[in-house]
Amino acid sequence: MTGKNLKIFGALALIALALTGCGSDSDNPSPTAVVDTAPPAVPADVSGQAFSNSVWLNWDANTTDADLAGYKVYRVSGERVAALTAVAQVENYYTDTNPSTGSNTYRVTSVDANGNESAYQAVEVAVEDDFGPYHPDTP
């Protein structure tokens, strides 16, 4: 090798060293994302009214949480809690078209855009059997 070739090789090695050996990623950490884990406000003033074969529930709209996705409604029967809404709904009312005769307990929660769910507010609604026993001669 001639001296001219060594100079070029040395310059290339120096450039390669400069590109690979400068600092580390730990010197400039990337910003960490802030994850929202706070649930929205609990629904307020949940109330219910029974009709002949349905229960109408309503509550005050949540106006405090900008990232509110909606509300979920549950019916409680003994130890069993059944979701009546598969996903959060935006309306602040719900109609249960298949309530049980007797006492029905409902829970309403708020859900935000990140999936955080609030605690529930419950309401109990009594459904009476308005139709009485079946009589074949009754039209």
Secondary structure as the mmCIF struct_conf table of DSSP 4:
data_model
#
loop_
_struct_conf.conf_type_id
_struct_conf.id
_struct_conf.beg_label_comp_id
_struct_conf.beg_label_asym_id
_struct_conf.beg_label_seq_id
_struct_conf.end_label_comp_id
_struct_conf.end_label_asym_id
_struct_conf.end_label_seq_id
HELX_RH_AL_P HELX_RH_AL_P1 GLY A 3 THR A 20
BEND BEND1 GLY A 21 CYS A 22
HELX_RH_3T_P HELX_RH_3T_P1 ASP A 25 ASP A 27
BEND BEND2 ASN A 28 ASN A 28
HELX_LH_PP_P HELX_LH_PP_P1 PRO A 29 VAL A 35
HELX_LH_PP_P HELX_LH_PP_P2 ALA A 41 PRO A 43
STRN STRN1 ALA A 44 ALA A 50
BEND BEND3 SER A 52 ASN A 53
STRN STRN2 VAL A 55 ASP A 60
BEND BEND4 THR A 64 THR A 64
TURN_TY1_P TURN_TY1_P1 ALA A 66 ASP A 67
STRN STRN3 LEU A 68 SER A 77
TURN_TY1_P TURN_TY1_P2 GLY A 78 GLU A 79
STRN STRN4 ARG A 80 ALA A 83
BEND BEND5 LEU A 84 LEU A 84
BEND BEND6 ALA A 86 VAL A 87
STRN STRN5 GLN A 89 GLN A 89
BEND BEND7 VAL A 90 ASN A 92
STRN STRN6 TYR A 93 ASP A 96
BEND BEND8 THR A 97 ASN A 98
HELX_LH_PP_P HELX_LH_PP_P3 PRO A 99 SER A 100
BEND BEND9 THR A 101 THR A 101
STRN STRN7 GLY A 102 ASP A 112
TURN_TY1_P TURN_TY1_P3 ALA A 113 ASN A 114
STRN STRN8 GLU A 117 GLU A 117
HELX_LH_PP_P HELX_LH_PP_P4 SER A 118 TYR A 120
STRN STRN9 GLN A 121 VAL A 127
TURN_TY1_P TURN_TY1_P4 ASP A 130 PHE A 131
BEND BEND10 PRO A 133 PRO A 133
TURN_TY1_P TURN_TY1_P5 PRO A 136 ASP A 137
#
